[in-house]
Amino acid sequence: MPLRRHSLLIAAFLTASTANAQSWQAQTSSTSAELRGLSVIDNQTVWASGTKGTVLRTVDGIHWQAMQVPDADQIDLRDIHAFDAQSALAMGAGPGAGSRLYRTDDGGATWRLLATNAYADGFWDAMAFWDKDHGILFGDPVKGRFQVYLTADGGRSWREVEAAGLEALPAEGAFAASGTCITVAGTDDAWIATGGAEQARVFHSSDRGRSWRAQTAPIPAGAAAKGVFSVAFPNPKQGVAVGGDYKQPRLAGINGALTVDGGASWTPLQVQPAGYLSVVVPVPGTRASFVAGGLAGSGVSRDGGKSWTVLDATPINTVGFAGPSNGWAVGPKGLLLKYAGPAL
């Protein structure tokens, strides 16, 4: 190889490596808990949650307070939804009573138990909110049907919905891997992502969870560790789904899907980085940017999900953004990262 070309290749590699290294900046979490829940309010206020009843909060975007929900040291808080710097809901995911909801209204100084899964074979997966009052909670099948609960008072009380169209396929379930296997958009639309069965599917409701219609997604399933793990919609029509096989995090293949009709149809995507991705989110304040992440690393699309570039190879569990330059990611062993790359 000519020396000049060799030097140029080295320079390009170093430039790319430096860009990737600067995409995320580590922050001190003061915990070793596995973190899967993340709720980004703005460029200063962020909440996170994880195993052993762990909750984290920052109100300046830099310094984090680690806390433990009382009597929840055995609870895996896999999703968290914050309303502001003082109020948040933390959702436990686990069999039966391991699925529960806690709320704080004083910045985590005190917590109260709001709800516990009444079904021994139930397993809550994630929750999402259309506004400060109206939200939806989603769980794995009980007696062959997925569980859906609705709230109209900011999560203080919930009612189970006997919705049409929630019948599950044999072995079908959802993945409580990032708090994003359910998402909402607009004022009434919601989507649920599943896997495990022979087909991966995305369910769509246009009436706030009262009825659903499922559509096959082109992400490989057929095993308990495979399927759609996350779905994101910045509006009721445009959406991206990601997933893969969490037992083979670097396995190449189709790990994404794109829709432009609200989930009525999906086209396959090769999302970067290649491999297992547990989360995809839209970036607020942009026209068409998404960020995806998982044990394969993290990547970004700036054209509505059509094409992707790698951000970083660091394994993460979930991400969240409040704007083109304001994002965080959490992951294994208390991993806490702040986005430090160029505006998305």
Buried (B, 14 or more C-beta within 10 A) or exposed (E): EEEEEEEEEEEEEEEEEEBBBBBBEEBEBBBBBBBBBBBBBEBBBBBBBBBBBBBBBBBEBEEBEBBBBEEBEEBBBBBBBBBBBBBBBBBBBBEBBBBBBBBBBEBBEEBEBBBBBEBEEBBBBBBBBBEEEBBBBBBBBBEEEBBBBBBEEBBBEBEBBEBEBBEBBEBBBBBBBBBBBBBBBEEBBBBBBBBBBEBBBBBBBBEBBBBBEBBBBBBBBBBBBBBBBBBBBBEBBBBBBBBBBBEBBBBEEBBBBBBBEBBEBBEBBEBBBBBBBBBBBBBBBBEBBBBBBBBBBBBBBBEBBEEBEBBBBBBBBBBBBBBBBBBBBBBBEBBBBBBEBEEB
